[in-house]
């Protein structure tokens, strides 16, 4: 996976404050948390910047040749994309 800071050095600054979680039993999985945060933003930016590749999975998840790739976020998230 491509490191986030490779593209987001200026707009992703870690917070210095730590907020104690209320209940970790209900915390989302790491992958789910990132996808629910990152994917919608990448979709918006793809439209706003007219760069459709930003919303493709392999933009952040490059794969070696020969590996099946899911290239549309809608496919990866299980929606029709309509």
Secondary structure by P-SEA (a helix, b strand, c coil): cccccccccccbbbbccccccccccccccaaaaaaaccaaaaaaaaaaaccccccccccccccccccccccccccccccccc
